Amino acid sequence: MLDIRKVSIIADYFVICTGTGDRHVKAIAREIDEKLGEMGVDPINTEGLTEGEWVLMDYGSVLVHIFDKATREHYKLEQLWSGAQPVLVVQ
């Protein structure tokens, strides 16, 4: 999770995670949607579910990026947003 408040106005936080493939990426997105939906939190928009390479879930102040491994390595969001403060890193 990156705190991007000091480097961008588009959101406060990025949550970035990787699935093992398109099915896994889609499953992660469905689980996030289900669990947050149970708490009454729904995304403003979700993109990329058809392809499953990069799913973006927009929760307003939090953007969730779910990548397959190759796509995450290609876009390197952590490097692109290197001015952001890491809040939590789980490996």
C-alpha positions in Angstrom: 0.0 0.0 0.0 1.3 3.4 -1.0 0.4 6.7 0.5 0.2 9.0 -2.5 -1.3 12.0 -0.8 1.8 14.1 -1.1 2.5 13.3 -4.8 -1.0 13.1 -6.4 -4.5 14.5 -6.1 -6.1 11.4 -7.8 -6.4 9.4 -4.6 -4.9 9.0 -1.1 -3.7 5.4 -1.3 -2.8 2.8 -3.9 -3.2 -0.8 -2.9 -1.1 -2.9 -5.3 -1.1 -6.7 -5.5 -0.2 -9.5 -7.8 -2.1 -12.6 -8.9 -0.5 -15.7 -10.4 -2.5 -15.4 -13.6 -5.7 -13.9 -15.0 -8.0 -16.3 -13.1 -6.3 -15.4 -9.8 -6.4 -11.7 -10.6 -10.1 -11.9 -11.2 -10.7 -14.0 -8.1 -8.8 -11.4 -6.0 -11.0 -8.6 -7.4 -14.2 -10.6 -6.8 -13.2 -11.2 -3.2 -12.3 -7.6 -2.5 -15.6 -6.5 -4.1 -17.6 -9.1 -2.0 -15.9 -8.3 1.3 -16.1 -4.6 1.0 -19.6 -4.9 -0.4 -20.6 -6.7 2.8 -19.4 -3.6 4.7 -21.4 -1.3 2.4 -18.4 -0.1 0.4 -18.8 -0.4 -3.4 -16.4 0.7 -6.0 -17.1 3.8 -8.1 -15.7 1.9 -11.1 -13.9 -1.3 -11.9 -11.9 -1.9 -15.1 -10.0 -4.8 -16.5 -12.0 -7.7 -15.3 -12.5 -9.1 -18.8 -8.8 -9.4 -19.5 -7.6 -10.1 -16.0 -4.1 -8.7 -16.5 -4.6 -5.5 -14.6 -7.8 -4.8 -12.7 -8.3 -1.3 -11.3 -10.9 -0.8 -8.6 -11.7 2.8 -7.8 -13.0 3.4 -4.3 -12.5 7.2 -4.4 -9.6 7.8 -2.0 -8.3 4.3 -2.5 -7.3 2.8 -5.8 -6.8 -1.0 -5.9 -4.5 -2.3 -8.6 -4.4 -6.1 -9.1 -1.9 -7.3 -11.6 -0.7 -10.5 -13.1 3.1 -10.9 -12.7 4.2 -9.8 -16.2 2.0 -6.7 -16.2 3.1 -5.6 -12.8 6.7 -6.0 -13.9 6.0 -4.0 -17.0 4.3 -1.0 -15.4 6.4 -0.9 -12.2 3.9 1.4 -10.4 6.1 1.4 -7.3 8.9 3.0 -9.4 6.6 5.3 -11.2 5.2 6.5 -7.9 8.6 6.4 -6.1 7.8 9.6 -4.3 4.9 7.9 -2.5 5.4 6.6 1.1 5.0 2.9 1.5 2.5 2.2 4.3 2.4 -1.6 4.2 4.4 -4.2 2.3 3.4 -7.8 2.5 5.4 -10.5 0.6 
